[in-house]
C-alpha cells in the first residue's frame, strides 16, 4: 500500500484524515497519523483498518527521519515555523510534501533541491491561502483566455459563525486560533493599490476603513484590509491591474466595535502586566483608563471612547462581562492581548451545537473590446459539527485532494509552489463542489471607484 504520513492531528486535520481514509481502499492507501498526543491521533483514526496512530515528536530527529523514510508522501499540518525540518528530511529521502501554510523564505530556499529531485512541494493549499488562490486563478485565466485585461482584483475571506449559531451582539465567535484574531493587522501598515495609487493603512486606523459586501442569501458583510495585499500581485500576473486589494470578512459592525480595543491598547502584545494572574477583569479594563476620584470604571470607559450608555457599542462591551470584579485573569505575566484573548474566549467559544461558516468573495474587473466588465464570485461553506467544521473542511480537503493528485502523478510540476496552475486547481475545485464548496459567479456592472 502507498503510505501517507500526516504530521499533526489538530482540528484542521479532521476532514483531511476522513477523506484519505474513505479513499484508502480504492486508492490503496495506508495513512499514518503522527502527533505529540497519541490519544488525539488515535481519535482521528476512528479505528480504521488502513490507519495507524503514532506518538510523534518532530524534534526527535531519529524518529522523524524513520517515519518520513517509510512514507510515499508527507503532509505537514504543524504550525508554519515547524515545517522546515520536515521539508529538509523530505529532500533528503526524496519524498513529496504538502502543507497548508504560507511559503516561508526557508521553504523557498529548498526550491532548487526539490526540482533537482523531481519532488512536488505543494504549499498554501488550504483555505486562505489555498482555495482563494485556486478560485481566483481559475477566473483570471478564463478572462485572459478570452482576451480580457485585468484592471481590478479584490479578494475577501473570513471564518465566521453560521447564521443559526449567531447569537451574540458581535455576530462573531472564534472558529480558528483566537490569538490570531486578537493580533490581526499588527506588524506594519496594511498596503494595497487602488485605482493606480498605493494606499497604506496604519494599524490604529485599520478597523475604521472597511469595504461592504453583499452575499446573496446571507446578507451584508464588511471587509478590512489584509496586511500585504501586494504579495501575490506578480504571482497572479496582476502587475498592470489598477486595484489589488485583499481583506478579511466580518459581519457589519464588528470592525468598529473591535477598534475600541485597539484604541484602548488592549490588543498590545509587546509587554507583560505585573501580577496579571491575580487581576480581575474589571481591574484589567481600569489599567487603560485615567484615574478619577469618583467616576466608576464604566463611566471612565464611556468618556474615553465617547460612547453613550444607550449605544450598541456599550452593549457589546457589557455582553463580554468585561466589568466583572470577581472573575480573575489567572494568567501569569500576561500581555494585554493575552488577557483580552482569555476574556473573549469566555464569550466567543463555539458551543457543542454551534456551526461555523466560511465566506469568500472575489471581484474581478477587466477590459474586453474597449468595454469594462466585472465578475463577482462568492462561496459560503457551513460546517457539519464541531469536528468537521467549515474551517476543517476548507483547510483539510484541498490538502488531501492535492496529496492524492500528486501520488497519482496528475500534479507533476516539481518545486516549491502554490496552487495556481491549471493542473492543480481544476481537479481540486471540481472535487470540492462535491463537498459543498461551490463558487457562484455572476457578471455585474463594472463599479470601480468614484
C-alpha positions in Angstrom: 0.0 0.0 0.0 1.0 3.6 -0.5 1.9 5.2 2.8 0.7 8.8 3.5 2.3 10.3 6.6 0.3 13.1 8.3 2.2 15.0 10.9 -0.2 16.9 13.2 -3.7 15.8 14.2 -5.2 19.1 15.3 -8.6 20.5 14.4 -7.7 21.3 10.8 -6.7 17.6 10.1 -10.2 16.1 10.8 -11.6 16.4 7.3 -8.2 15.7 5.7 -7.9 12.4 7.6 -11.5 11.4 7.0 -11.2 12.0 3.2 -8.0 9.9 2.9 -9.4 7.0 4.9 -12.6 7.0 2.8 -10.4 6.8 -0.3 -7.9 4.3 1.2 -9.5 1.1 -0.3 -10.0 2.4 -3.8 -6.6 4.3 -3.8 -4.6 1.6 -2.0 -3.6 3.9 0.9 -2.3 3.4 4.4 -2.5 6.6 6.5 -0.1 7.1 9.4 -1.1 9.9 11.7 1.6 11.2 13.9 1.0 13.7 16.8 2.6 14.6 20.1 -0.6 13.3 21.6 -1.1 9.6 20.8 -4.7 9.8 22.1 -5.5 12.6 19.7 -4.0 10.7 16.7 -5.9 7.6 17.7 -9.2 9.5 18.0 -8.8 10.8 14.4 -8.1 7.2 13.0 -11.5 6.1 14.2 -10.2 2.5 14.4 -9.9 2.4 10.6 -8.1 -0.7 9.4 -6.0 1.4 7.0 -4.8 3.8 9.6 -2.0 3.8 12.2 -1.7 6.3 15.0 1.7 7.1 16.4 3.1 9.4 19.1 5.5 11.6 17.0 7.8 14.3 18.3 9.2 16.1 15.3 12.1 17.4 17.4 13.2 13.7 17.7 15.4 13.7 14.6 15.8 9.9 14.5 12.1 9.1 14.8 11.1 11.9 12.4 13.6 10.6 9.8 12.4 7.0 10.3 8.7 7.9 9.7 9.5 10.1 6.7 11.6 7.4 5.1 8.6 4.9 5.3 6.2 7.4 3.6 5.4 7.9 -0.1 4.3 11.4 0.6 4.3 13.7 3.7 1.6 16.1 4.8 2.7 18.6 7.5 -0.2 20.1 9.5 2.2 21.5 12.0 2.5 25.2 12.9 4.2 27.0 10.0 7.5 27.5 11.7 7.9 23.8 12.2 7.6 22.7 8.6 11.2 23.3 7.6 12.9 20.4 9.4 10.3 18.1 7.9 10.9 19.6 4.5 14.6 19.1 4.7 14.1 15.4 5.5 11.7 15.1 2.6 14.5 16.4 0.3 17.0 14.0 1.9 14.7 11.0 1.5 13.2 12.1 -1.8 9.5 12.4 -0.6 6.8 14.8 -1.9 5.4 17.2 0.7 2.1 19.1 1.1 1.3 21.9 3.6 -1.4 24.4 4.0 1.0 27.2 5.2 2.4 30.2 3.5 5.7 29.7 1.7 8.4 30.9 4.1 11.8 32.2 2.9 13.4 29.0 4.4 10.9 26.8 2.4 11.5 28.8 -0.8 15.3 28.1 -0.4 14.5 24.4 -1.0 13.0 25.0 -4.4 16.2 24.2 -6.4 16.7 20.9 -4.4 13.1 19.9 -4.8 13.3 20.4 -8.6 16.6 18.6 -8.8 15.0 15.6 -7.1 11.8 15.9 -9.1 9.7 16.5 -5.9 6.5 18.4 -5.6 6.4 20.6 -2.5 2.9 22.0 -2.6 2.2 24.8 -0.1 -0.6 27.3 0.5 -3.2 24.6 -0.4 -5.7 25.1 2.5 -8.4 27.8 2.7 -6.7 31.2 2.8 -4.1 30.7 1.5 -5.3 27.9 -0.9 -8.9 27.9 -2.1 -8.5 31.7 -2.6 -5.6 31.1 -5.0 -7.3 28.4 -6.9 -10.7 30.0 -7.3 -9.1 33.4 -8.2 -6.6 32.0 -10.8 -9.4 29.9 -12.5 -11.3 33.1 -13.3 -8.2 35.2 -14.0 -7.1 32.6 -16.5 -10.6 32.4 -18.1 -10.6 36.2 -18.5 -7.2 36.2 -20.2 -8.1 33.3 -22.5 -10.9 35.4 -24.0 -8.6 38.4 -24.4 -9.5 40.4 -21.3 -7.1 42.7 -19.5 -7.5 42.6 -15.6 -7.8 46.1 -14.1 -9.3 45.2 -10.7 -8.9 42.3 -8.3 -10.4 42.2 -4.8 -10.5 39.1 -2.6 -12.0 38.7 0.9 -12.3 35.7 3.2 -13.5 35.1 6.7 -14.2 32.4 9.2 -17.5 33.3 11.0 -20.2 31.7 13.0 -23.1 30.2 10.9 -26.4 32.2 10.9 -28.2 29.5 13.0 -25.5 29.8 15.8 -25.1 33.6 15.6 -26.5 34.7 19.0 -24.2 37.5 20.3 -24.1 41.2 19.6 -20.7 40.9 17.9 -22.1 38.4 15.3 -18.8 36.6 15.9 -17.2 33.5 17.6 -13.7 32.0 17.4 -13.7 29.5 14.6 -9.9 29.3 14.5 -6.9 30.4 16.6 -8.1 33.1 18.9 -4.6 34.6 19.2 -4.5 35.3 15.5 -7.8 37.2 15.8 -6.6 39.3 18.7 -3.3 40.2 16.9 -4.9 40.7 13.4 -3.5 43.6 11.4 -0.4 44.1 13.6 3.2 44.2 12.4 3.1 47.0 9.9 0.7 49.1 7.8 -1.8 47.3 5.5 -0.8 48.1 1.9 -2.7 47.8 -1.4 -3.2 49.6 -4.7 -6.4 51.3 -5.6 -7.1 52.9 -8.9 -3.3 53.0 -9.6 -2.5 54.7 -6.3 -0.6 52.9 -3.5 -2.5 53.0 -0.2 -1.3 52.4 3.4 -3.4 52.0 6.5 -1.6 52.1 9.9 -2.8 49.6 12.5 -4.6 52.2 14.6 -6.8 53.1 11.6 -7.2 49.7 10.1 -10.6 48.8 11.6 -12.2 52.1 10.6 -11.5 51.7 6.9 -13.9 48.9 5.7 -15.4 47.8 2.4 -19.0 46.5 2.3 -20.0 43.2 0.5 -23.4 41.7 -0.2 -23.7 37.9 -0.4 -26.9 36.6 -1.8 -28.9 34.6 0.9 -26.5 35.7 3.7 -26.8 39.5 3.8 -24.3 42.2 4.3 -20.7 41.8 5.4 -17.7 44.1 5.8 -14.0 43.6 5.0 -10.9 45.2 6.4 -7.6 45.2 4.5 -5.0 42.4 5.0 -1.5 43.4 5.9 0.0 43.0 2.5 -2.3 42.8 -0.5 0.5 43.2 -3.0 2.3 39.9 -2.0 0.6 38.0 -4.8 0.4 40.8 -7.4 3.2 39.4 -9.6 2.3 35.7 -8.8 -1.2 36.2 -10.2 0.2 38.3 -13.1 -1.6 41.4 -12.0 1.2 43.9 -12.3 -0.8 46.1 -14.6 -4.0 45.9 -12.6 -5.1 49.3 -11.1 -6.6 47.8 -8.0 -5.3 44.8 -6.0 -6.9 44.5 -2.5 -7.2 41.5 -0.2 -9.2 41.6 3.0 -10.8 39.8 5.9 -14.6 39.4 6.2 -16.6 40.1 9.3 -20.3 40.9 9.9 -21.1 44.7 9.6 -20.3 46.5 12.9 -17.6 44.1 14.1 -14.7 46.3 13.0 -16.0 49.5 14.5 -16.5 47.6 17.8 -13.1 45.9 17.7 -11.5 49.3 17.2 -12.4 50.1 20.8 -9.9 47.5 22.0 -7.3 48.8 19.6 -7.7 52.4 20.7 -7.6 51.4 24.4 -4.4 49.4 23.9 -5.9 46.0 24.8 -4.5 44.3 21.7 -0.9 45.2 22.6 1.3 42.1 22.8 4.7 43.8 23.5 4.8 44.0 27.3 3.7 41.9 30.3 1.4 43.2 33.0 2.6 42.8 36.6 0.6 40.5 38.9 -1.7 39.8 36.0 -2.8 36.4 37.4 -4.5 38.0 40.4 -6.1 40.8 38.5 -9.9 40.8 37.9 -11.5 41.6 34.5 -12.6 44.9 35.9 -9.1 45.8 37.1 -7.7 44.9 33.7 -10.1 47.3 32.0 -9.2 50.0 34.5 -5.5 49.7 33.6 -6.2 51.6 30.3 -8.2 54.4 31.9 -7.2 57.6 33.6 -7.6 58.0 37.4 -10.7 59.7 38.7 -11.6 60.0 42.4 -15.3 59.3 42.0 -16.1 58.1 38.4 -16.7 54.3 38.0 -14.7 52.2 35.5 -17.9 52.1 33.3 -18.2 55.9 33.2 -14.5 56.4 32.6 -14.6 54.0 29.7 -17.6 55.6 28.1 -15.9 59.0 28.4 -12.7 57.7 26.9 -14.4 56.0 24.0 -17.0 58.8 23.6 -19.9 56.3 23.6 -23.3 56.7 25.3 -25.0 54.2 27.6 -27.7 53.5 25.0 -25.1 52.9 22.2 -25.0 49.3 20.9 -21.1 49.6 21.3 -21.7 49.8 25.0 -24.0 46.8 24.9 -21.3 44.8 23.1 -18.7 45.6 25.9 -21.2 44.7 28.7 -22.0 41.4 26.9 -18.4 40.3 27.3 -18.5 40.6 31.1 -15.6 43.0 31.0 -16.6 44.8 34.2 -16.8 41.7 36.4 -14.9 42.4 39.7 -14.7 38.7 40.8 -13.6 36.9 37.6 -9.8 36.6 37.7 -7.4 36.7 34.7 -5.4 33.7 36.1 -2.5 34.2 33.6 1.0 34.9 34.9 3.0 37.7 33.3 0.4 38.1 30.6 0.4 40.8 27.9 -2.8 42.9 27.3 -3.5 40.9 24.2 -3.3 37.6 26.0 -5.7 38.8 28.7 -8.1 40.1 26.1 -8.0 36.7 24.4 -8.8 35.0 27.7 -11.8 37.3 28.3 -13.1 36.9 24.7 -12.7 33.1 24.9 -15.3 33.0 27.7 -17.9 34.5 25.4 -16.8 33.5 21.9 -16.0 29.8 22.1 -18.2 27.7 19.8 -20.6 25.6 21.8 -21.1 21.9 21.1 -24.2 22.6 19.0 -22.7 25.6 17.1 -21.7 25.5 13.5 -19.1 27.7 11.8 -19.2 29.3 8.3 -16.6 30.3 5.8 -17.3 33.2 3.4 -15.2 34.1 0.4 -15.8 36.9 -2.1 -13.8 37.8 -5.2 -14.3 40.8 -7.5 -12.7 40.8 -11.0 -12.7 43.9 -13.1 -11.5 43.7 -16.7 -11.5 45.4 -20.1 -12.6 43.5 -23.1 -13.0 45.0 -26.6 -12.9 48.5 -25.1 -15.6 47.7 -22.5 -15.2 47.5 -18.8 -16.8 44.4 -17.2 -16.9 42.8 -13.8 -17.4 39.2 -12.4 -18.2 38.7 -8.7 -17.6 35.2 -7.3 -18.9 34.1 -3.9 -18.6 30.9 -1.8 -20.2 30.1 1.5 -19.5 26.8 3.3 -21.2 25.8 6.6 -19.7 23.2 9.0 -21.3 19.9 9.8 -20.4 19.9 13.5 -17.6 20.7 15.9 -15.3 18.0 14.4 -16.0 18.6 10.7 -16.2 22.3 10.8 -16.3 24.5 7.7 -12.8 25.6 8.6 -11.6 22.0 8.9 -13.3 21.1 5.6 -11.9 24.1 3.6 -8.4 23.7 5.0 -8.1 19.9 5.1 -9.9 18.8 1.9 -7.7 20.7 -0.6 -4.6 19.3 1.2 -6.0 15.8 0.9 -7.0 16.2 -2.7 -3.6 17.6 -3.7 -1.9 14.8 -1.9 -3.8 12.2 -3.9 -3.3 14.1 -7.2 0.5 14.2 -6.6 0.5 10.5 -5.6 -1.4 9.6 -8.8 1.0 11.6 -11.0 -1.6 14.2 -12.1 0.3 17.1 -10.5 3.8 16.7 -12.0 5.5 20.2 -11.9 8.3 19.9 -9.3 9.5 22.5 -6.9 8.3 24.6 -4.0 5.0 26.0 -5.2 1.4 27.3 -4.5 -1.7 26.0 -6.3 -2.0 28.5 -9.2 -1.6 26.1 -12.2 -4.5 24.5 -14.0 -3.2 21.0 -13.4 -3.7 21.8 -9.7 -6.8 24.0 -9.4 -9.1 22.4 -12.0 -9.4 18.9 -10.5 -9.4 20.2 -6.9 -12.1 22.9 -7.4 -14.2 20.4 -9.3 -14.0 17.8 -6.5 -14.5 20.4 -3.8 -18.0 21.1 -5.2 -19.0 17.5 -4.2 -18.3 18.6 -0.6 -20.4 21.8 -0.7 -17.5 24.2 -1.5 -19.1 25.8 -4.5 -18.3 29.2 -6.1 -21.2 31.2 -7.6 -20.1 33.6 -10.4 -22.1 36.4 -11.9 -21.5 39.2 -14.4 -22.3 42.5 -12.8 -21.9 46.2 -14.0 -18.3 47.3 -13.5 -18.2 49.6 -10.4 -14.6 50.6 -9.9 -14.2 53.6 -7.6 -15.6 57.1 -7.7 
